[in-house]
């Protein structure tokens, strides 16, 4: 009964979203850490592509035995028992500098802040789901 409850709720989607945003935060942090490295090209994974893959997985109800969503191999992110693997692409949004770097601290910080806010919203939603489960277990409101 618990498996059906967890698989039918938003918990699997929130779990995968938090895992994706955590891995993306590490990627964006690495971009900022290497901003002054000559020849470094920042990379990122498209949030829109992840959201589309999440939407497809939810539409097809691809929930495995453990209650987690499974994604197609073509998705920009893959989830393994060991963690999350991103398939980042090189960002080519800026003018190339003389050292071979196309850095833009403002854009990288903007992407990082957007990711942080998305993570906070998903974490609050997850907390709300667990509060509902706690209320149901206690049988009171």
N, CA, C and O atoms as CSV, one atom per row, in Angstrom:
chain,resi,resn,atom,element,x,y,z
A,1,UNK,N,N,0.825,-1.188,0.000
A,1,UNK,CA,C,0.000,0.000,0.000
A,1,UNK,C,C,0.874,1.258,0.000
A,1,UNK,O,O,0.580,2.220,-0.710
A,2,UNK,N,N,1.931,1.250,0.785
A,2,UNK,CA,C,2.825,2.411,0.853
A,2,UNK,C,C,3.489,2.631,-0.500
A,2,UNK,O,O,3.644,3.776,-0.925
A,3,UNK,N,N,3.890,1.547,-1.193
A,3,UNK,CA,C,4.530,1.696,-2.493
A,3,UNK,C,C,3.611,2.396,-3.484
A,3,UNK,O,O,4.054,3.267,-4.233
A,4,UNK,N,N,2.343,2.026,-3.494
A,4,UNK,CA,C,1.389,2.672,-4.383
A,4,UNK,C,C,1.179,4.129,-4.032
A,4,UNK,O,O,1.016,4.973,-4.913
A,5,UNK,N,N,1.184,4.418,-2.751
A,5,UNK,CA,C,1.006,5.804,-2.310
A,5,UNK,C,C,2.185,6.662,-2.730
A,5,UNK,O,O,1.997,7.764,-3.246
A,6,UNK,N,N,3.394,6.172,-2.517
A,6,UNK,CA,C,4.580,6.956,-2.858
A,6,UNK,C,C,4.768,7.066,-4.359
A,6,UNK,O,O,5.197,8.107,-4.855
A,7,UNK,N,N,4.452,6.001,-5.092
A,7,UNK,CA,C,4.618,6.030,-6.532
A,7,UNK,C,C,3.614,6.934,-7.221
A,7,UNK,O,O,3.905,7.468,-8.291
A,8,UNK,N,N,2.431,7.121,-6.631
A,8,UNK,CA,C,1.401,7.947,-7.232
A,8,UNK,C,C,1.489,9.402,-6.840
A,8,UNK,O,O,0.769,10.228,-7.402
A,9,UNK,N,N,2.332,9.741,-5.909
A,9,UNK,CA,C,2.423,11.122,-5.460
A,9,UNK,C,C,3.514,11.863,-6.211
A,9,UNK,O,O,4.090,11.351,-7.171
A,10,UNK,N,N,3.783,13.060,-5.763
A,10,UNK,CA,C,4.818,13.877,-6.404
A,10,UNK,C,C,6.199,13.608,-5.818
A,10,UNK,O,O,7.171,14.240,-6.232
A,11,UNK,N,N,6.307,12.699,-4.877
A,11,UNK,CA,C,7.597,12.421,-4.242
A,11,UNK,C,C,8.677,11.976,-5.230
A,11,UNK,O,O,9.795,12.487,-5.155
A,12,UNK,N,N,8.399,11.044,-6.155
A,12,UNK,CA,C,9.458,10.657,-7.103
A,12,UNK,C,C,9.933,11.815,-7.975
A,12,UNK,O,O,11.127,11.932,-8.252
A,13,UNK,N,N,9.013,12.668,-8.408
A,13,UNK,CA,C,9.401,13.811,-9.244
A,13,UNK,C,C,10.222,14.809,-8.437
A,13,UNK,O,O,11.207,15.349,-8.942
A,14,UNK,N,N,9.833,15.058,-7.202
A,14,UNK,CA,C,10.593,15.980,-6.356
A,14,UNK,C,C,11.972,15.420,-6.036
A,14,UNK,O,O,12.957,16.157,-6.003
A,15,UNK,N,N,12.036,14.108,-5.798
A,15,UNK,CA,C,13.328,13.472,-5.518
A,15,UNK,C,C,14.287,13.650,-6.693
A,15,UNK,O,O,15.434,14.056,-6.504
A,16,UNK,N,N,13.822,13.349,-7.900
A,16,UNK,CA,C,14.669,13.480,-9.084
A,16,UNK,C,C,15.031,14.942,-9.354
A,16,UNK,O,O,16.147,15.234,-9.782
A,17,UNK,N,N,14.105,15.849,-9.109
A,17,UNK,CA,C,14.385,17.272,-9.312
A,17,UNK,C,C,15.481,17.749,-8.366
A,17,UNK,O,O,16.382,18.479,-8.779
A,18,UNK,N,N,15.412,17.345,-7.113
A,18,UNK,CA,C,16.440,17.746,-6.150
A,18,UNK,C,C,17.798,17.150,-6.515
A,18,UNK,O,O,18.826,17.816,-6.388
A,19,UNK,N,N,17.802,15.897,-6.968
A,19,UNK,CA,C,19.065,15.280,-7.385
A,19,UNK,C,C,19.657,16.013,-8.583
A,19,UNK,O,O,20.862,16.258,-8.633
A,20,UNK,N,N,18.811,16.359,-9.542
A,20,UNK,CA,C,19.272,17.088,-10.727
A,20,UNK,C,C,19.842,18.450,-10.331
A,20,UNK,O,O,20.926,18.828,-10.775
A,21,UNK,N,N,19.109,19.181,-9.499
A,21,UNK,CA,C,19.559,20.527,-9.130
A,21,UNK,C,C,20.832,20.487,-8.290
A,21,UNK,O,O,21.655,21.397,-8.385
A,22,UNK,N,N,21.006,19.461,-7.480
A,22,UNK,CA,C,22.254,19.320,-6.718
A,22,UNK,C,C,23.429,19.087,-7.649
A,22,UNK,O,O,24.483,19.703,-7.491
A,23,UNK,N,N,23.254,18.203,-8.617
A,23,UNK,CA,C,24.331,17.932,-9.575
A,23,UNK,C,C,24.612,19.160,-10.436
A,23,UNK,O,O,25.768,19.448,-10.743
A,24,UNK,N,N,23.579,19.877,-10.823
A,24,UNK,CA,C,23.774,21.086,-11.632
A,24,UNK,C,C,24.486,22.169,-10.824
A,24,UNK,O,O,25.283,22.932,-11.370
A,25,UNK,N,N,24.200,22.236,-9.533
A,25,UNK,CA,C,24.870,23.224,-8.683
A,25,UNK,C,C,26.377,22.947,-8.628
A,25,UNK,O,O,27.183,23.877,-8.654
A,26,UNK,N,N,26.752,21.669,-8.551
A,26,UNK,CA,C,28.176,21.322,-8.574
A,26,UNK,C,C,28.809,21.721,-9.906
A,26,UNK,O,O,29.934,22.220,-9.938
A,27,UNK,N,N,28.088,21.499,-10.999
A,27,UNK,CA,C,28.580,21.866,-12.317
A,27,UNK,C,C,28.776,23.378,-12.428
A,27,UNK,O,O,29.810,23.842,-12.909
A,28,UNK,N,N,27.782,24.141,-11.982
A,28,UNK,CA,C,27.873,25.601,-12.045
A,28,UNK,C,C,28.961,26.136,-11.120
A,28,UNK,O,O,29.638,27.108,-11.453
A,29,UNK,N,N,29.126,25.510,-9.971
A,29,UNK,CA,C,30.203,25.918,-9.059
A,29,UNK,C,C,31.565,25.693,-9.694
A,29,UNK,O,O,32.471,26.512,-9.540
A,30,UNK,N,N,31.709,24.581,-10.408
A,30,UNK,CA,C,32.962,24.314,-11.122
A,30,UNK,C,C,33.227,25.345,-12.205
A,30,UNK,O,O,34.374,25.729,-12.437
A,31,UNK,N,N,32.166,25.795,-12.869
A,31,UNK,CA,C,32.323,26.850,-13.872
A,31,UNK,C,C,32.859,28.128,-13.233
A,31,UNK,O,O,33.756,28.772,-13.778
A,32,UNK,N,N,32.310,28.488,-12.087
A,32,UNK,CA,C,32.739,29.715,-11.413
A,32,UNK,C,C,34.157,29.557,-10.875
A,32,UNK,O,O,34.946,30.501,-10.907
A,33,UNK,N,N,34.474,28.384,-10.389
A,33,UNK,CA,C,35.824,28.156,-9.861
A,33,UNK,C,C,36.883,28.264,-10.960
A,33,UNK,O,O,38.016,28.661,-10.688
A,34,UNK,N,N,36.528,27.918,-12.182
A,34,UNK,CA,C,37.482,27.941,-13.296
A,34,UNK,C,C,37.335,29.157,-14.200
A,34,UNK,O,O,37.821,29.149,-15.331
A,35,UNK,N,N,36.679,30.189,-13.722
A,35,UNK,CA,C,36.376,31.351,-14.554
A,35,UNK,C,C,37.623,32.031,-15.101
A,35,UNK,O,O,37.574,32.611,-16.186
A,36,UNK,N,N,38.736,31.975,-14.380
A,36,UNK,CA,C,39.971,32.638,-14.811
A,36,UNK,C,C,40.950,31.693,-15.513
A,36,UNK,O,O,42.040,32.110,-15.904
A,37,UNK,N,N,40.574,30.446,-15.670
A,37,UNK,CA,C,41.450,29.471,-16.313
A,37,UNK,C,C,41.492,29.714,-17.823
A,37,UNK,O,O,40.445,29.708,-18.470
A,38,UNK,N,N,42.666,29.926,-18.389
A,38,UNK,CA,C,42.756,30.156,-19.838
A,38,UNK,C,C,42.244,28.940,-20.619
A,38,UNK,O,O,42.588,27.798,-20.314
A,39,UNK,N,N,41.430,29.207,-21.613
A,39,UNK,CA,C,40.901,28.147,-22.459
A,39,UNK,C,C,39.699,27.422,-21.887
A,39,UNK,O,O,39.143,26.542,-22.544
A,40,UNK,N,N,39.286,27.772,-20.679
A,40,UNK,CA,C,38.148,27.085,-20.062
A,40,UNK,C,C,36.853,27.540,-20.715
A,40,UNK,O,O,36.642,28.732,-20.941
A,41,UNK,N,N,35.998,26.586,-21.013
A,41,UNK,CA,C,34.679,26.870,-21.580
A,41,UNK,C,C,33.632,26.371,-20.606
A,41,UNK,O,O,33.582,25.170,-20.340
A,42,UNK,N,N,32.788,27.244,-20.061
A,42,UNK,CA,C,31.751,26.817,-19.117
A,42,UNK,C,C,30.770,25.840,-19.766
A,42,UNK,O,O,30.490,25.931,-20.962
A,43,UNK,N,N,30.260,24.921,-18.979
A,43,UNK,CA,C,29.275,23.948,-19.444
A,43,UNK,C,C,28.030,24.036,-18.580
A,43,UNK,O,O,28.073,24.534,-17.455
A,44,UNK,N,N,26.923,23.547,-19.116
A,44,UNK,CA,C,25.670,23.541,-18.367
A,44,UNK,C,C,24.745,22.496,-18.978
A,44,UNK,O,O,24.961,22.024,-20.094
A,45,UNK,N,N,23.726,22.153,-18.227
A,45,UNK,CA,C,22.668,21.263,-18.685
A,45,UNK,C,C,21.392,22.090,-18.720
A,45,UNK,O,O,21.084,22.796,-17.760
A,46,UNK,N,N,20.670,22.014,-19.783
A,46,UNK,CA,C,19.468,22.819,-19.960
A,46,UNK,C,C,18.374,22.403,-18.973
A,46,UNK,O,O,17.948,21.248,-18.975
A,47,UNK,N,N,17.915,23.337,-18.127
A,47,UNK,CA,C,16.800,23.009,-17.236
A,47,UNK,C,C,15.530,22.665,-18.014
A,47,UNK,O,O,14.748,21.821,-17.576
A,48,UNK,N,N,15.320,23.307,-19.156
A,48,UNK,CA,C,14.136,23.016,-19.959
A,48,UNK,C,C,14.165,21.582,-20.487
A,48,UNK,O,O,13.128,20.922,-20.543
A,49,UNK,N,N,15.338,21.102,-20.870
A,49,UNK,CA,C,15.463,19.719,-21.347
A,49,UNK,C,C,15.193,18.733,-20.214
A,49,UNK,O,O,14.540,17.710,-20.418
A,50,UNK,N,N,15.700,19.045,-19.014
A,50,UNK,CA,C,15.416,18.170,-17.868
A,50,UNK,C,C,13.921,18.174,-17.557
A,50,UNK,O,O,13.338,17.120,-17.303
A,51,UNK,N,N,13.300,19.350,-17.576
A,51,UNK,CA,C,11.871,19.433,-17.281
A,51,UNK,C,C,11.049,18.655,-18.297
A,51,UNK,O,O,10.047,18.034,-17.941
A,52,UNK,N,N,11.464,18.684,-19.556
A,52,UNK,CA,C,10.766,17.902,-20.583
A,52,UNK,C,C,10.934,16.404,-20.328
A,52,UNK,O,O,9.976,15.642,-20.453
A,53,UNK,N,N,12.147,15.981,-19.971
A,53,UNK,CA,C,12.381,14.566,-19.666
A,53,UNK,C,C,11.576,14.145,-18.432
A,53,UNK,O,O,11.048,13.034,-18.385
A,54,UNK,N,N,11.482,15.024,-17.443
A,54,UNK,CA,C,10.685,14.749,-16.237
A,54,UNK,C,C,9.210,14.633,-16.603
A,54,UNK,O,O,8.515,13.731,-16.134
A,55,UNK,N,N,8.744,15.540,-17.434
A,55,UNK,CA,C,7.349,15.512,-17.875
A,55,UNK,C,C,7.052,14.219,-18.623
A,55,UNK,O,O,6.011,13.601,-18.404
A,56,UNK,N,N,7.956,13.808,-19.502
A,56,UNK,CA,C,7.760,12.563,-20.255
A,56,UNK,C,C,7.730,11.360,-19.328
A,56,UNK,O,O,6.901,10.466,-19.499
A,57,UNK,N,N,8.629,11.328,-18.342
A,57,UNK,CA,C,8.672,10.206,-17.404
A,57,UNK,C,C,7.391,10.159,-16.573
A,57,UNK,O,O,6.877,9.077,-16.289
A,58,UNK,N,N,6.874,11.322,-16.182
A,58,UNK,CA,C,5.631,11.357,-15.407
A,58,UNK,C,C,4.440,10.936,-16.261
A,58,UNK,O,O,3.557,10.220,-15.789
A,59,UNK,N,N,4.414,11.385,-17.531
A,59,UNK,CA,C,3.319,11.014,-18.426
A,59,UNK,C,C,3.287,9.514,-18.685
A,59,UNK,O,O,2.213,8.922,-18.791
A,60,UNK,N,N,4.464,8.897,-18.787
A,60,UNK,CA,C,4.547,7.468,-19.058
A,60,UNK,C,C,4.556,6.641,-17.777
A,60,UNK,O,O,4.595,5.412,-17.825
A,61,UNK,N,N,4.518,7.322,-16.625
A,61,UNK,CA,C,4.502,6.670,-15.314
A,61,UNK,C,C,5.643,5.670,-15.177
A,61,UNK,O,O,5.433,4.509,-14.825
A,62,UNK,N,N,6.858,6.145,-15.462
A,62,UNK,CA,C,8.050,5.305,-15.388
A,62,UNK,C,C,8.597,5.293,-13.970
A,62,UNK,O,O,9.639,5.889,-13.699
A,63,UNK,N,N,7.905,4.621,-13.070
A,63,UNK,CA,C,8.344,4.509,-11.684
A,63,UNK,C,C,8.846,3.085,-11.471
A,63,UNK,O,O,8.138,2.123,-11.769
A,64,UNK,N,N,10.073,2.951,-10.954
A,64,UNK,CA,C,10.649,1.624,-10.758
A,64,UNK,C,C,10.188,1.022,-9.431
A,64,UNK,O,O,9.346,1.598,-8.742
A,65,UNK,N,N,10.742,-0.134,-9.078
A,65,UNK,CA,C,10.335,-0.856,-7.878
A,65,UNK,C,C,10.610,-0.083,-6.589
A,65,UNK,O,O,9.904,-0.269,-5.598
A,66,UNK,N,N,11.612,0.768,-6.590
A,66,UNK,CA,C,11.956,1.542,-5.400
A,66,UNK,C,C,11.147,2.832,-5.301
A,66,UNK,O,O,11.331,3.590,-4.348
A,67,UNK,N,N,10.269,3.100,-6.241
A,67,UNK,CA,C,9.455,4.307,-6.213
A,67,UNK,C,C,10.122,5.512,-6.833
A,67,UNK,O,O,9.670,6.638,-6.621
A,68,UNK,N,N,11.202,5.309,-7.606
A,68,UNK,CA,C,11.908,6.411,-8.250
A,68,UNK,C,C,11.544,6.468,-9.729
A,68,UNK,O,O,11.239,5.450,-10.351
A,69,UNK,N,N,11.582,7.677,-10.277
A,69,UNK,CA,C,11.324,7.848,-11.704
A,69,UNK,C,C,12.531,7.399,-12.507
A,69,UNK,O,O,13.670,7.641,-12.108
A,70,UNK,N,N,12.288,6.749,-13.632
A,70,UNK,CA,C,13.379,6.384,-14.526
A,70,UNK,C,C,13.234,7.181,-15.820
A,70,UNK,O,O,12.129,7.393,-16.319
A,71,UNK,N,N,14.364,7.612,-16.346
A,71,UNK,CA,C,14.401,8.470,-17.520
A,71,UNK,C,C,14.958,7.701,-18.699
A,71,UNK,O,O,15.653,6.698,-18.536
A,72,UNK,N,N,14.638,8.193,-19.903
A,72,UNK,CA,C,15.219,7.634,-21.122
A,72,UNK,C,C,16.698,7.962,-21.175
A,72,UNK,O,O,17.154,8.912,-20.540
A,73,UNK,N,N,17.452,7.169,-21.940
A,73,UNK,CA,C,18.888,7.409,-22.076
A,73,UNK,C,C,19.193,8.710,-22.810
A,73,UNK,O,O,20.285,9.262,-22.671
A,74,UNK,N,N,18.237,9.198,-23.587
A,74,UNK,CA,C,18.473,10.430,-24.336
A,74,UNK,C,C,18.301,11.678,-23.481
A,74,UNK,O,O,18.566,12.783,-23.953
A,75,UNK,N,N,17.870,11.529,-22.254
A,75,UNK,CA,C,17.664,12.675,-21.368
A,75,UNK,C,C,19.012,13.321,-21.030
A,75,UNK,O,O,20.043,12.650,-21.065
A,76,UNK,N,N,19.010,14.620,-20.701
A,76,UNK,CA,C,20.265,15.307,-20.384
A,76,UNK,C,C,20.866,14.880,-19.045
A,76,UNK,O,O,21.955,15.317,-18.673
A,77,UNK,N,N,20.159,14.040,-18.344
A,77,UNK,CA,C,20.630,13.574,-17.047
A,77,UNK,C,C,20.272,12.103,-16.913
A,77,UNK,O,O,19.223,11.665,-17.386
A,78,UNK,N,N,21.149,11.342,-16.267
A,78,UNK,CA,C,20.839,9.945,-15.983
A,78,UNK,C,C,21.080,9.694,-14.502
A,78,UNK,O,O,22.030,10.204,-13.908
A,79,UNK,N,N,20.208,8.909,-13.937
A,79,UNK,CA,C,20.278,8.610,-12.511
A,79,UNK,C,C,20.712,7.164,-12.335
A,79,UNK,O,O,20.108,6.249,-12.896
A,80,UNK,N,N,21.749,6.968,-11.562
A,80,UNK,CA,C,22.285,5.647,-11.300
A,80,UNK,C,C,22.226,5.399,-9.791
A,80,UNK,O,O,22.014,6.338,-9.023
A,81,UNK,N,N,22.408,4.167,-9.362
A,81,UNK,CA,C,22.450,3.924,-7.915
A,81,UNK,C,C,23.592,4.679,-7.229
A,81,UNK,O,O,23.519,4.968,-6.035
A,82,UNK,N,N,24.650,4.998,-7.991
A,82,UNK,CA,C,25.788,5.710,-7.410
A,82,UNK,C,C,25.597,7.217,-7.384
A,82,UNK,O,O,26.332,7.907,-6.678
A,83,UNK,N,N,24.646,7.748,-8.122
A,83,UNK,CA,C,24.434,9.186,-8.135
A,83,UNK,C,C,23.816,9.662,-9.432
A,83,UNK,O,O,23.191,8.896,-10.165
A,84,UNK,N,N,24.002,10.932,-9.696
A,84,UNK,CA,C,23.430,11.582,-10.861
A,84,UNK,C,C,24.531,11.906,-11.854
A,84,UNK,O,O,25.582,12.423,-11.475
A,85,UNK,N,N,24.294,11.606,-13.120
A,85,UNK,CA,C,25.264,11.912,-14.165
A,85,UNK,C,C,24.633,12.896,-15.134
A,85,UNK,O,O,23.598,12.615,-15.739
A,86,UNK,N,N,25.271,14.053,-15.275
A,86,UNK,CA,C,24.802,15.059,-16.215
A,86,UNK,C,C,25.527,14.912,-17.536
A,86,UNK,O,O,26.666,14.449,-17.584
A,87,UNK,N,N,24.867,15.306,-18.598
A,87,UNK,CA,C,25.480,15.346,-19.926
A,87,UNK,C,C,25.540,16.808,-20.356
A,87,UNK,O,O,24.726,17.254,-21.164
A,88,UNK,N,N,26.510,17.559,-19.812
A,88,UNK,CA,C,26.544,19.000,-20.076
A,88,UNK,C,C,27.028,19.331,-21.476
A,88,UNK,O,O,27.730,18.555,-22.125
A,89,UNK,N,N,26.625,20.508,-21.910
A,89,UNK,CA,C,27.056,21.034,-23.196
A,89,UNK,C,C,27.844,22.316,-22.947
A,89,UNK,O,O,27.610,23.016,-21.961
A,90,UNK,N,N,28.764,22.615,-23.831
A,90,UNK,CA,C,29.558,23.834,-23.702
A,90,UNK,C,C,28.678,25.033,-24.017
A,90,UNK,O,O,27.979,25.066,-25.029
A,91,UNK,N,N,28.727,26.013,-23.130
A,91,UNK,CA,C,27.992,27.253,-23.365
A,91,UNK,C,C,28.795,28.122,-24.321
A,91,UNK,O,O,29.985,28.352,-24.102
A,92,UNK,N,N,28.175,28.591,-25.345
A,92,UNK,CA,C,28.843,29.481,-26.292
A,92,UNK,C,C,28.001,30.750,-26.402
A,92,UNK,O,O,27.540,31.120,-27.482
A,93,UNK,N,N,27.816,31.405,-25.255
A,93,UNK,CA,C,26.925,32.561,-25.199
A,93,UNK,C,C,27.665,33.887,-25.270
A,93,UNK,O,O,27.037,34.916,-25.518
A,94,UNK,N,N,28.952,33.901,-25.064
A,94,UNK,CA,C,29.680,35.140,-24.871
A,94,UNK,C,C,30.750,35.346,-25.942
A,94,UNK,O,O,31.019,34.475,-26.769
A,95,UNK,N,N,31.335,36.515,-25.890
A,95,UNK,CA,C,32.454,36.843,-26.768
A,95,UNK,C,C,33.695,36.120,-26.262
A,95,UNK,O,O,33.949,36.091,-25.058
A,96,UNK,N,N,34.455,35.546,-27.158
A,96,UNK,CA,C,35.672,34.830,-26.788
A,96,UNK,C,C,36.769,35.837,-26.433
A,96,UNK,O,O,37.053,36.757,-27.199
A,97,UNK,N,N,37.376,35.647,-25.265
A,97,UNK,CA,C,38.463,36.520,-24.827
A,97,UNK,C,C,39.782,36.060,-25.448
A,97,UNK,O,O,39.860,34.983,-26.039
A,98,UNK,N,N,40.802,36.880,-25.309
A,98,UNK,CA,C,42.100,36.579,-25.908
A,98,UNK,C,C,42.753,35.325,-25.331
A,98,UNK,O,O,43.611,34.726,-25.980
A,99,UNK,N,N,42.361,34.918,-24.122
A,99,UNK,CA,C,42.931,33.722,-23.511
A,99,UNK,C,C,42.145,32.452,-23.851
A,99,UNK,O,O,42.423,31.387,-23.299
A,100,UNK,N,N,41.161,32.559,-24.760
A,100,UNK,CA,C,40.397,31.383,-25.171
A,100,UNK,C,C,39.232,31.068,-24.264
A,100,UNK,O,O,38.622,30.008,-24.399
A,101,UNK,N,N,38.907,31.949,-23.349
A,101,UNK,CA,C,37.821,31.762,-22.404
A,101,UNK,C,C,36.656,32.643,-22.836
A,101,UNK,O,O,36.865,33.763,-23.301
A,102,UNK,N,N,35.441,32.151,-22.687
A,102,UNK,CA,C,34.270,32.977,-23.002
A,102,UNK,C,C,33.435,33.204,-21.745
A,102,UNK,O,O,32.224,32.979,-21.730
A,103,UNK,N,N,34.099,33.643,-20.721
A,103,UNK,CA,C,33.496,33.781,-19.397
A,103,UNK,C,C,32.514,34.953,-19.320
A,103,UNK,O,O,32.641,35.949,-20.031
A,104,UNK,N,N,31.546,34.797,-18.444
A,104,UNK,CA,C,30.643,35.865,-18.062
A,104,UNK,C,C,30.190,35.554,-16.644
A,104,UNK,O,O,29.284,34.746,-16.439
A,105,UNK,N,N,30.811,36.185,-15.681
A,105,UNK,CA,C,30.495,35.931,-14.278
A,105,UNK,C,C,29.029,36.238,-13.978
A,105,UNK,O,O,28.393,35.531,-13.196
A,106,UNK,N,N,28.500,37.271,-14.587
A,106,UNK,CA,C,27.110,37.648,-14.328
A,106,UNK,C,C,26.144,36.545,-14.759
A,106,UNK,O,O,25.211,36.210,-14.029
A,107,UNK,N,N,26.372,35.988,-15.936
A,107,UNK,CA,C,25.488,34.922,-16.415
A,107,UNK,C,C,25.636,33.654,-15.585
A,107,UNK,O,O,24.645,32.984,-15.292
A,108,UNK,N,N,26.852,33.325,-15.208
A,108,UNK,CA,C,27.055,32.132,-14.378
A,108,UNK,C,C,26.387,32.302,-13.017
A,108,UNK,O,O,25.763,31.369,-12.511
A,109,UNK,N,N,26.514,33.485,-12.423
A,109,UNK,CA,C,25.882,33.732,-11.118
A,109,UNK,C,C,24.361,33.732,-11.243
A,109,UNK,O,O,23.666,33.280,-10.333
A,110,UNK,N,N,23.842,34.232,-12.352
A,110,UNK,CA,C,22.403,34.213,-12.580
A,110,UNK,C,C,21.895,32.776,-12.661
A,110,UNK,O,O,20.885,32.431,-12.047
A,111,UNK,N,N,22.601,31.945,-13.420
A,111,UNK,CA,C,22.208,30.535,-13.532
A,111,UNK,C,C,22.265,29.841,-12.170
A,111,UNK,O,O,21.400,29.030,-11.839
A,112,UNK,N,N,23.292,30.171,-11.387
A,112,UNK,CA,C,23.428,29.562,-10.069
A,112,UNK,C,C,22.274,29.982,-9.148
A,112,UNK,O,O,21.720,29.148,-8.432
A,113,UNK,N,N,21.917,31.259,-9.163
A,113,UNK,CA,C,20.824,31.731,-8.319
A,113,UNK,C,C,19.484,31.130,-8.741
A,113,UNK,O,O,18.674,30.766,-7.889
A,114,UNK,N,N,19.250,31.025,-10.031
A,114,UNK,CA,C,18.020,30.387,-10.506
A,114,UNK,C,C,17.950,28.942,-10.029
A,114,UNK,O,O,16.887,28.465,-9.632
A,115,UNK,N,N,19.074,28.253,-10.068
A,115,UNK,CA,C,19.125,26.866,-9.617
A,115,UNK,C,C,18.868,26.771,-8.112
A,115,UNK,O,O,18.158,25.875,-7.655
A,116,UNK,N,N,19.447,27.697,-7.345
A,116,UNK,CA,C,19.254,27.701,-5.890
A,116,UNK,C,C,17.784,27.931,-5.554
A,116,UNK,O,O,17.230,27.243,-4.697
A,117,UNK,N,N,17.153,28.889,-6.218
A,117,UNK,CA,C,15.742,29.162,-5.937
A,117,UNK,C,C,14.860,27.988,-6.320
A,117,UNK,O,O,13.917,27.664,-5.598
A,118,UNK,N,N,15.150,27.347,-7.439
A,118,UNK,CA,C,14.387,26.162,-7.837
A,118,UNK,C,C,14.553,25.046,-6.810
A,118,UNK,O,O,13.590,24.355,-6.476
A,119,UNK,N,N,15.782,24.870,-6.307
A,119,UNK,CA,C,16.037,23.846,-5.292
A,119,UNK,C,C,15.226,24.137,-4.030
A,119,UNK,O,O,14.629,23.231,-3.449
A,120,UNK,N,N,15.205,25.403,-3.608
A,120,UNK,CA,C,14.460,25.767,-2.402
A,120,UNK,C,C,12.969,25.490,-2.553
A,120,UNK,O,O,12.335,24.982,-1.629
A,121,UNK,N,N,12.410,25.821,-3.708
A,121,UNK,CA,C,10.990,25.573,-3.946
A,121,UNK,C,C,10.705,24.072,-3.906
A,121,UNK,O,O,9.746,23.644,-3.263
A,122,UNK,N,N,11.518,23.277,-4.578
A,122,UNK,CA,C,11.320,21.824,-4.584
A,122,UNK,C,C,11.478,21.249,-3.176
A,122,UNK,O,O,10.735,20.345,-2.795
A,123,UNK,N,N,12.435,21.761,-2.399
A,123,UNK,CA,C,12.631,21.279,-1.030
A,123,UNK,C,C,11.433,21.628,-0.152
A,123,UNK,O,O,11.025,20.826,0.689
A,124,UNK,N,N,10.870,22.813,-0.342
A,124,UNK,CA,C,9.678,23.187,0.428
A,124,UNK,C,C,8.489,22.317,0.049
A,124,UNK,O,O,7.706,21.921,0.913
A,125,UNK,N,N,8.352,22.018,-1.242
A,125,UNK,CA,C,7.272,21.141,-1.670
A,125,UNK,C,C,7.446,19.735,-1.092
A,125,UNK,O,O,6.473,19.106,-0.677
A,126,UNK,N,N,8.676,19.251,-1.067
A,126,UNK,CA,C,8.954,17.934,-0.495
A,126,UNK,C,C,8.634,17.920,0.999
A,126,UNK,O,O,8.061,16.958,1.511
A,127,UNK,N,N,9.010,18.993,1.688
A,127,UNK,CA,C,8.702,19.106,3.113
A,127,UNK,C,C,7.192,19.079,3.334
A,127,UNK,O,O,6.717,18.461,4.287
A,128,UNK,N,N,6.437,19.742,2.464
A,128,UNK,CA,C,4.979,19.724,2.563
A,128,UNK,C,C,4.408,18.334,2.363
A,128,UNK,O,O,3.459,17.945,3.044
A,129,UNK,N,N,4.988,17.575,1.419
A,129,UNK,CA,C,4.534,16.191,1.203
A,129,UNK,C,C,4.780,15.328,2.435
A,129,UNK,O,O,3.927,14.531,2.827
A,130,UNK,N,N,5.959,15.494,3.044
A,130,UNK,CA,C,6.251,14.719,4.246
A,130,UNK,C,C,5.378,15.146,5.419
A,130,UNK,O,O,5.027,14.316,6.259
A,131,UNK,N,N,5.025,16.415,5.490
A,131,UNK,CA,C,4.101,16.868,6.529
A,131,UNK,C,C,2.726,16.227,6.354
A,131,UNK,O,O,2.082,15.852,7.333
A,132,UNK,N,N,2.278,16.104,5.097
A,132,UNK,CA,C,1.001,15.428,4.833
A,132,UNK,C,C,1.053,13.959,5.245
A,132,UNK,O,O,0.101,13.439,5.828
A,133,UNK,N,N,2.152,13.301,4.944
A,133,UNK,CA,C,2.305,11.893,5.329
A,133,UNK,C,C,2.319,11.771,6.847
A,133,UNK,O,O,1.691,10.868,7.401
A,134,UNK,N,N,3.025,12.666,7.521
A,134,UNK,CA,C,3.053,12.660,8.990
A,134,UNK,C,C,1.659,12.854,9.564
A,134,UNK,O,O,1.284,12.176,10.520
A,135,UNK,N,N,0.890,13.769,8.993
A,135,UNK,CA,C,-0.478,14.010,9.459
A,135,UNK,C,C,-1.332,12.763,9.265
A,135,UNK,O,O,-2.116,12.403,10.143
A,136,UNK,N,N,-1.185,12.107,8.126
A,136,UNK,CA,C,-1.953,10.889,7.865
A,136,UNK,C,C,-1.575,9.779,8.835
A,136,UNK,O,O,-2.438,9.011,9.260
A,137,UNK,N,N,-0.306,9.686,9.188
A,137,UNK,CA,C,0.132,8.653,10.119
A,137,UNK,C,C,-0.421,8.912,11.512
A,137,UNK,O,O,-0.838,7.985,12.207
A,138,UNK,N,N,-0.421,10.175,11.913
A,138,UNK,CA,C,-0.939,10.543,13.247
A,138,UNK,C,C,-2.446,10.536,13.320
A,138,UNK,O,O,-3.007,10.538,14.416
A,139,UNK,N,N,-3.133,10.529,12.158
A,139,UNK,CA,C,-4.591,10.514,12.058
A,139,UNK,C,C,-5.226,11.715,12.731
A,139,UNK,O,O,-6.273,11.600,13.366
A,140,UNK,N,N,-4.599,12.851,12.591
A,140,UNK,CA,C,-5.215,14.074,13.087
A,140,UNK,C,C,-4.771,15.227,12.202
A,140,UNK,O,O,-3.819,15.095,11.433
A,141,UNK,N,N,-5.442,16.330,12.306
A,141,UNK,CA,C,-5.131,17.482,11.480
A,141,UNK,C,C,-4.609,18.612,12.267
A,141,UNK,O,O,-4.299,19.663,11.708
